[in-house]
């Protein structure tokens, strides 16, 4: 399968608000790439931006030179140049792609990648891809300006950012604040579902009784979302592309970079689809799910959705489906990542170092690796490992397979993975500003 992607400056209509930004084409998100596991994907990136760029295929365990990390797996693609990504799609699931250069993710440069499984079990009538995003570019402060301010002032902030005054530096986690008391640094003027504002929402149309498969992707840079649909429960079937035992909930929190597949049985009527910025006072992102004909519109800035306070999905609820289990075996190597804040938020560190000063985490091909991530900072961090999926630690060994996990403040998360994909692989916080301020390292394959 061949595709051409052009990254270029453009104007996008977010639904009544036109912004100047960068994107793949004229839509937000960019056009979905859909293929089947085992297909060979060949994508030519044309860089028409006034800056270098790259493409990272988030969640795919592809070969190392196709991973799209400038300075680690490739040279950044210069302005007015092209680059061809060519690889076999290894695993079915819900994925996405975005640049890995500076804070370009906080523009419109992202799109879904859906890898289908022709032998997948389960049934549904229709499929809908839902992409969540926090938006600032072309509206208020640019992503580059936000990053520059953090480098200069840290969490002291500026207009459009949360400050340290009154902030609970303990990061206490509670039932009311499951990600802790401080969940983000940037106050966004808008939050979007499939590139649209609540004033002109994305509309999902179907018929009563139909089973909808929702593939939900959080493409935001600084915002986790609490996701729910008014009048409906959610059946979780996959996380980060890999199947789980089905679990019924009312709502779930999806961190930056995470994906969930959900099954919803549509009732008769029109219902709000809500992505509430977790721990922020920002108005929610909103779409509309309807089984009715004709025009639909929600005028409420914050629609009343009781499901948002209903049964909340926990990682402990997620059990890997038998096809996704990490086979039991002895651990060969133990690695540690300690996550901390430095210089008042002007730096975010892994093992006391920024990415520029990193000490790679060494592994050897064929090892089972246990990675312990200890968060000694007041904020949660969605930690993403390139080129691999890991299993969250569970006493029964059936932890869900993921590539991005929310590590809570003042808490520890343990995962295991097989070192079966040689190369130099990035591991980082998917809060794009934390990553660019240093919270990145590399997992490095070395000789036996």
ABEGO torsion letter per residue (X at the ends): XBBBBBBBBBBBBAGGBBBBBBBBEABOBBBBBBBBBGBBBBBBBBBABABBBBBBBBGBBBBAAAAGBBGAABBBBBBGBBBBBBBBBABBEBBBBBBABEAAAABABBBBBBBBBAABBEBBABBBBBBBBBBABGABBBAAAAAAAAAAAEAAEBBGBBBABGBBAAGBBBAABAAEABABABBBABBBBGGBBAABBBBBBBBBGBBBBBBBBBABAABBBBBBBBGBBBBBABBGGBBBBBBBBABBBBBBGBBBBBBBBBBBEBBBBBBBBBGBABBBBBBBBBABBEBBBBABABBBBAAAABBBBBAAABBBBAAABBBBBBBABBBBBBBBBBGGGABBBBGGBBAAABBBBBBBBGBBBBBBBBBABABBBBBBBBGBBBBBBBAAGABBBBABBBBBBGBBBBBBBBBABBEBBBBBBABAAAAAAGBBBBBBBBBX
